Amino acid sequence: MIDARTFVRYNNHMNFRIDPDPITKITQMGDVTLYEPAGDQPHSEKASVAAGRFQSRSLADCISHVSTPTGKKPILKTMLTTACERNCFYCPFRAGRAKIKRSTISPDDLARAFDTLARSGQVDGLFLSSGIIKGSVTTQDKIIDTIEIVRKTYHYKGYIHLKIMPGAEYDQLFRAMQIADRVSVNLEAPNQMRLDALAPKKDFDAELLRMLHMAEQIRRDHPGQKLASTVTQFVVGAVGDTDVELLSLTSGLYRQLKLARAYYSSFNPVTETPLEGVAPTDPRREFRLYQSSFLLRDYNWEVEDLPFQPDSNLPLDVDPKRAYADAHLRHNPVEVNTADRDQLMRLPNVGPKSAEALLRARRHSRITDLAQLRKLGIRAPEAAAPYLLLDGKQPPVQMSLL
Ligand code: SF4
């Protein structure tokens, strides 16, 4: 039996290749999950990474500052392997693409590296994805094995977000939901037709949507058990997908399958892929989709309430809530003293918390001026003034404030 140092010297002498240590491996993999948001404020995640440094070689770029249900945390975002047997048209890791250095790390090594980083305080949380090798089931097993080691051997109790491979099995999804805080089933596209143009080896219903149904079934099968929330991600704008398609599906997923969040990722062409000649998506579209999806999820809006244009997309230059208010509330303002919660949340700058504050305040006194709204936490109430009444009167607003 030789010790590790002797083994290294022996290998050096024999001119054998020595595998780098696990942290070096992760660093070499770089910011491979740059386009995969992991937390509750996906925009701030992306902004923290300098554009164009994809597959950097810095450990710092593998760590994203992510908003989690328990606060903002430095999360290690990485993959088990950047090799993949599938050929999604937009993906830098697609099979056969030569312009990428493939790296693979074992579950043991990844768990050990994560433990080292977590103990030294450099990270507090893990987002783990993977290319697919030897099928989805084998790959999913490796992802789960990694987290079992992180949880059981290294006793890590913090935030873990896992990717679910297309076509994973019920037991795998159940186990993933037991050991993680959040699982992602990425639909990529709003329907099979769009998916065919984006990722022709994926089956929308059987491999992707079924996973989200299965997650909801697991929640029903195991009531009272603490299980991970489910999220999904769409690649936006590469293949003619429309905002109506994306938001109609999102709305259904929120209501029927208890999806926690939809992520929208503006398409960016990758060289040496079939979509390299397609123009990048305007990042404002991603932002408008996020705004709209929050209206659907948190403000009880219907898809039909959103201000779609004739081309089935949202206008890029105006906040969807403001566009709604201009079209519907300017001539039919909301009486703040009598409107219900949903009506109050139609007003610009009034969200779930400020609507609650308004309802509470109304029980004690009538609301008659904008200063009261400001005191209740409504930011810049002048923005909502053209669309509301206070005790039957439209509040006076200085034009310069609008
Ligand atoms: S399965 Fe995932 S990693 Fe593989 S090519 Fe498709 S998107 Fe890329």
Residues whose N, C-alpha, C, O or C-beta is under 5 A from the ligand:
A	BS01	SF4	C84 R86 N87 C88 C91 F93 R94 S130 G131 I132
